[in-house]
Amino acid sequence: MIGASACSGGTGLVGTSPAATVDDAEISQAEVVSATQATQRFYEYSIKQGQDSDGSLSGLLEDLKGQSSYTVGTAGAANVLSDMIVDEVIRQDLARHDALPTKSDKDKIRKELESSVGSAAELKKFDAEYVKRYIEKRAVNDAFRARAAAEADKDVKPLTDKEREAKMRELYEQTAPGRPLCLNAIQSSTEAEAQAARARVDGGEDFLAVSKSLVPAGTDFPDKGLVACLSFDEAKTAFGQDFSKVAVGDILGPVPFTSQQGAEPVYLVFRVDSLDGQTYEEMLPELEQAVPAQPAATDPTTFDASKALAVLLKKADIEVNAVFGRWSDAKQSVVPPRVPGEPVTTTALALPGS
């Protein structure tokens, strides 16, 4: 039997009634206490491993502890029960849509955890019940986010030509003013090759012809060359050169450029094509790529499913045993009971038979 501790204002022994009901499903008191204790063990192990540099885990641990080794704190139990209620609401929704996570989904999450901690052996050092519950929770939440994202995509319709044009114009007005400096580039793999290319241009050879001659065979070469438009500050940061006094038509370089740390540099010879940025027509290929006629499918890994979840929670019939507190629709969580004369965290719930 689960009972409150005999502290001041204690509620006395309670029966085996559920900790909460979610529609027709029950969450037992024993499940909540067991999950709370598993969470406590996980935090204790994590703290011992030096993973609490800011003390946040220690603070959470205090909410989980009861007055003895076989009890748990009311605040911690309420938080755990909140998670269990939300997970049950999600699980029921997934079941209705035949979208529950599979064993393969859960195995994948376990493999990710093993990789993150170093190995399967290392993962076994963590509390087994906590890890099992974490995997189940993560799988259910991932599946719900994917379903919610797919539902959101149903409302997304292809843009009309007029709508797409408007969005591209808007993007142009936002982007173009901040990118006045347009540089056309000849790219070479060695400084000597770049110097030779510069000499060819200085000797009167067409800039685009020289640039195209250094592009590997079979590689597409834009009609207007390798053009990039950016701000003067961005150009100085990227190329280490001051472009503030350049004029249209100036030839600059060779300039070494490294796209990422540790990579081999390439050498660039620039021609200044514009100090007023690109026209809408010149920027159109980039705009068309940025604003596709058919919006891309929502990425389920980053989709915010909170609104969809809020709708489910509002519809669900949730009842919470007073021993654990009460369900708050506003907070979408269990509010723990306050025992007169005692801090919230000291009311304790014990496993049956303890």
C-alpha positions in Angstrom: 0.0 0.0 0.0 1.3 3.5 -0.8 1.1 5.9 2.1 2.1 9.4 3.0 4.7 9.9 5.7 3.5 10.6 9.2 4.6 14.2 9.1 2.5 17.2 10.3 -0.6 17.4 8.1 0.0 14.0 6.5 -2.9 12.6 4.5 -2.7 9.2 6.0 -2.8 5.9 4.2 -4.3 5.7 0.8 -5.6 2.7 -1.2 -4.5 1.3 -4.5 -6.5 3.8 -6.5 -4.5 5.1 -9.5 -2.3 8.1 -9.3 -4.0 9.5 -12.4 -6.4 8.5 -15.1 -6.1 9.7 -18.7 -9.5 9.0 -20.4 -9.8 5.2 -19.9 -6.1 4.5 -19.0 -4.8 4.4 -15.5 -1.3 5.3 -14.2 -0.7 3.5 -10.9 0.8 5.0 -7.8 3.4 2.3 -7.8 4.5 3.3 -11.4 4.9 6.9 -10.3 6.9 6.2 -7.2 9.1 3.7 -9.1 9.7 6.2 -11.9 10.5 9.0 -9.4 13.0 6.8 -7.6 14.6 5.8 -10.9 15.0 9.5 -11.8 16.5 10.1 -8.4 19.1 7.3 -9.0 19.9 8.7 -12.4 20.6 12.2 -11.0 22.7 10.7 -8.2 24.8 8.8 -10.6 25.2 11.8 -12.9 26.3 14.0 -10.0 28.9 11.4 -9.0 30.2 11.5 -12.6 30.8 15.2 -12.3 28.0 16.3 -14.5 26.5 18.9 -12.2 28.9 21.8 -12.5 26.2 24.4 -12.1 24.3 22.6 -9.3 21.1 22.3 -11.3 20.9 18.5 -10.9 21.3 18.8 -7.1 18.4 21.2 -7.0 16.2 18.7 -9.0 17.4 15.9 -6.8 16.1 17.6 -3.7 12.6 17.6 -5.1 12.8 13.9 -5.7 13.9 12.9 -2.3 11.5 11.8 0.5 12.1 11.6 4.2 13.7 8.1 4.0 15.3 5.8 1.5 11.9 4.3 0.5 9.9 7.5 0.0 9.9 10.2 -2.6 9.2 13.9 -2.5 5.8 15.2 -3.5 7.2 17.9 -5.8 9.4 15.4 -7.6 6.6 12.8 -7.9 4.3 15.5 -9.3 6.8 16.4 -12.0 7.3 12.7 -12.9 3.5 12.2 -13.0 3.1 15.2 -15.3 5.5 13.7 -17.8 3.7 10.3 -17.6 0.3 11.9 -18.2 1.5 13.9 -21.2 3.2 10.8 -22.6 0.0 8.8 -22.2 -2.0 11.5 -24.0 0.5 11.4 -26.8 0.5 7.6 -26.9 -3.3 7.4 -27.2 -3.2 9.9 -30.0 -0.5 7.8 -31.8 -2.5 4.6 -31.3 -5.6 6.2 -32.8 -3.6 7.0 -35.9 -1.6 3.7 -36.0 1.6 5.7 -35.6 3.1 4.2 -32.4 6.9 3.9 -32.4 8.3 0.5 -33.4 10.9 -1.6 -31.7 13.3 -0.5 -34.4 12.7 3.1 -33.5 13.5 2.4 -29.9 16.6 0.3 -30.8 17.8 3.3 -32.8 17.5 5.6 -29.8 19.3 3.1 -27.6 22.2 2.9 -30.2 22.4 6.8 -30.1 22.6 6.7 -26.3 25.3 4.1 -26.4 27.3 6.2 -28.9 26.8 9.4 -26.8 28.1 7.8 -23.6 30.8 5.7 -25.3 29.5 2.2 -25.5 26.7 -0.2 -24.5 28.7 -1.2 -21.4 28.8 2.5 -20.3 25.1 2.9 -20.8 24.5 -0.1 -18.5 26.1 1.9 -15.7 23.1 4.2 -15.7 19.9 3.3 -14.0 18.2 0.6 -16.2 14.6 1.7 -15.4 15.4 5.3 -16.1 17.1 4.5 -19.4 14.1 2.3 -20.4 11.6 5.1 -19.6 13.8 7.7 -21.4 13.9 5.6 -24.6 10.1 5.1 -24.4 9.4 8.8 -23.8 11.8 9.9 -26.6 10.3 7.4 -29.1 6.8 8.5 -28.3 7.7 12.2 -28.6 9.6 11.7 -31.8 6.7 9.8 -33.4 4.3 12.5 -32.3 6.4 15.3 -33.6 6.7 13.5 -37.0 2.9 13.0 -37.1 2.2 16.6 -36.1 4.6 17.8 -38.8 2.9 15.7 -41.4 -0.4 17.1 -40.4 0.9 20.6 -40.6 2.2 19.9 -44.2 -1.4 19.0 -45.3 -2.4 22.6 -45.0 0.6 23.8 -47.0 -0.4 24.5 -50.6 1.9 25.3 -53.6 2.5 29.0 -54.1 0.7 30.7 -57.0 2.9 32.6 -59.4 1.8 35.8 -57.9 2.4 34.7 -54.3 5.9 33.4 -55.2 6.8 36.6 -57.0 5.7 38.6 -54.0 7.8 36.5 -51.6 10.9 36.8 -53.9 10.5 40.5 -54.1 10.2 40.8 -50.4 13.3 38.7 -49.9 15.2 40.8 -52.5 14.3 44.0 -50.6 15.5 42.5 -47.4 18.7 41.1 -48.8 20.1 43.2 -51.6 20.7 46.5 -49.7 23.1 44.7 -47.3 25.2 43.2 -50.2 26.4 46.2 -52.3 29.8 44.8 -53.3 29.7 42.3 -56.1 32.9 40.5 -56.9 33.5 38.3 -59.9 36.2 35.7 -59.2 38.8 33.6 -61.0 39.6 30.6 -58.7 42.9 28.8 -58.8 44.3 26.0 -56.7 47.8 27.5 -56.5 49.2 31.0 -56.2 51.3 30.6 -59.3 48.3 29.7 -61.4 46.4 32.6 -60.0 49.3 35.0 -60.8 49.4 33.7 -64.3 45.6 34.2 -64.6 46.0 37.8 -63.4 48.7 38.4 -66.0 46.4 37.1 -68.7 43.6 39.5 -67.6 46.1 42.4 -67.3 47.3 41.6 -70.8 43.8 42.1 -72.3 42.3 38.7 -72.2 38.6 38.5 -71.3 38.1 38.0 -67.5 35.3 35.5 -67.9 37.2 33.5 -70.5 40.2 33.2 -68.2 37.9 32.2 -65.3 36.1 29.6 -67.3 39.4 28.1 -68.6 40.3 27.2 -65.0 37.1 25.4 -64.2 37.3 21.6 -64.4 35.9 20.0 -67.5 32.2 19.1 -67.2 31.6 21.7 -64.5 28.8 24.2 -65.2 30.0 27.8 -65.5 27.5 30.6 -65.0 27.0 33.0 -67.9 28.0 36.0 -65.7 30.9 34.1 -64.0 31.5 33.3 -60.4 29.8 36.3 -58.8 29.3 36.9 -55.1 27.7 40.0 -53.5 28.4 40.9 -49.9 28.9 43.8 -47.6 32.3 45.6 -47.4 32.8 44.3 -43.8 32.0 40.7 -44.9 34.5 41.0 -47.7 37.2 42.3 -45.4 36.5 39.5 -42.9 36.5 36.8 -45.6 39.4 37.9 -47.7 41.5 40.1 -45.4 41.3 43.0 -47.9 39.9 46.5 -47.6 37.5 47.0 -50.5 36.2 50.4 -49.4 38.1 52.4 -52.0 37.6 50.1 -55.0 35.9 51.1 -58.3 33.9 49.1 -60.7 36.2 47.3 -63.1 39.1 47.1 -60.7 41.1 43.8 -60.8 42.4 42.6 -57.4 44.5 39.7 -56.2 45.6 37.0 -56.1 44.0 36.7 -52.6 44.3 33.4 -50.6 41.0 32.1 -49.2 40.2 29.2 -46.9 36.6 28.2 -46.5 37.2 26.3 -43.2 40.0 25.9 -40.7 42.6 23.4 -41.7 41.5 23.3 -45.4 43.9 24.0 -48.2 43.6 27.6 -49.5 42.4 28.6 -53.0 43.6 31.7 -54.7 41.2 34.3 -56.1 41.6 37.1 -58.6 38.7 39.5 -58.3 37.0 41.9 -60.7 34.7 44.5 -59.1 31.4 44.2 -61.0 29.2 46.5 -58.9 29.1 48.7 -55.8 25.3 48.9 -55.9 24.5 45.2 -55.5 22.6 43.1 -57.9 19.4 44.0 -59.7 16.3 41.8 -59.0 16.8 40.1 -62.4 20.5 39.3 -61.6 19.5 37.9 -58.2 16.6 35.9 -59.6 18.2 32.5 -59.8 19.2 32.7 -56.1 15.7 34.0 -55.2 14.0 31.1 -57.1 16.1 28.6 -55.2 15.3 30.3 -51.8 11.6 30.5 -52.5 10.4 27.2 -54.2 7.0 27.0 -55.7 6.3 24.0 -53.5 7.4 24.7 -50.0 9.7 22.0 -48.6 8.3 19.4 -46.3 8.5 20.3 -42.6 11.5 18.8 -40.8 10.0 16.6 -38.0 13.2 16.8 -35.9 12.8 20.6 -35.5 9.0 21.0 -35.7 7.4 22.7 -32.7 4.6 20.3 -31.8 3.6 22.2 -28.7 0.4 23.7 -30.2 -0.8 20.2 -31.3 0.0 18.8 -27.9 -1.9 21.6 -26.2 -5.0 20.7 -28.2 -4.7 17.1 -27.2 -4.2 17.9 -23.5 -7.2 20.2 -23.5 -9.4 17.5 -25.0 -8.2 14.7 -22.7 -10.1 13.7 -19.6 -7.4 13.9 -16.9 -8.0 13.1 -13.3 -5.2 13.2 -10.6 -5.3 11.5 -7.2 -5.3 14.2 -4.5 -2.3 12.5 -2.9 -0.2 13.7 -5.9 -1.9 17.0 -6.3 -4.2 18.3 -9.0 -4.0 18.7 -12.8 -3.7 22.3 -14.0 -5.0 22.9 -17.5 -3.3 26.3 -17.6 0.1 24.8 -16.7 -0.5 21.5 -18.4 1.1 19.8 -15.4 0.4 18.4 -12.0 0.4 20.9 -9.2 1.7 19.1 -6.0 -0.3 19.4 -2.8 0.9 21.6 0.0 0.9 20.0 3.4 0.3 22.6 6.2 3.4 23.3 8.2 5.7 21.4 5.9 7.6 22.4 2.7 6.2 21.0 -0.5 9.1 18.6 -1.0 8.7 16.8 2.3 5.4 15.0 1.8 6.5 11.4 0.9 5.1 8.6 -1.1 6.3 5.1 -0.5 6.4 1.9 -2.6 3.8 -0.8 -1.6 5.0 -3.0 1.3 7.5 -0.5 2.6 
